[in-house]
């Protein structure tokens, strides 16, 4: 169950894209998503949409999320720059055990039978991506970026996301984030389509990085929601870290530059490879790749506090 191929996550997000139709969406027109990608074209007009506006609250219950690192390494991941931001996926052929976590369903529901918890309680890590500008807010406040660790249940029908704000507040580089940032920088360099500083970086082989480093022992806001891009499928258990992940200002600026200025190689009508004429990003004019908070519509948000 814990060996999770990329097929399920690809199918899930392909279905989401198909639900959005053939239209191209961008972040200058997020106010039209409900109309453009609702009804027959998706679920963006649904009543369990994400993100939402979170509020500081007392602990609803005390329970521990079970986080298991697995034994995969960064060499088992593909690093990608896409229109929405930066992303890392597991490669299609894996012999390692991917990270996974378990929602404390018994404490949340009062029911010890996991089969009664929608989608089950165990979720395997499928991919991680970052949006510029946070999507969720806490007490009405945005952060500079937001990280989503997307996990899938055993049959790929339900997702669960561990999310956290990213804040550029450190006076020094975050060592863990630097491993990710330099690999995205290498992807940009390989395209050789825009001016960028060269990184003298020799990534260590078989480097096992604790992907849950910023999640261990933390408290989470938990609620039922959906994907934050069209077709906005309402299939996600959200678990949002109450504490941000801190990186340096320099690291944030480099990441934003990668997302907003990356020009990929593309094939022209003659079948020749050439650099794209403009950056591929679908960011807003203000540089955001985030959907604003959506209506709660009576949903319950609980705060699961670490029990130690």
PyMOL commands that set and color helices and strands:
alter all, ss='L'
color gray80, all
select helices_A, chain A and resi 6-19+30-36+39-41+74-76+105-109+114-116+175-191+249-261
alter helices_A, ss='H'
color red, helices_A
select strands_A, chain A and resi 53-54+61-62+66-68+77-81+85-90+100-102+122-132+137-138+145-152+159-170+220-225+236-241+245-248+265-267+273-275+302-305
alter strands_A, ss='S'
color yellow, strands_A
deselect
rebuild
show_as cartoon
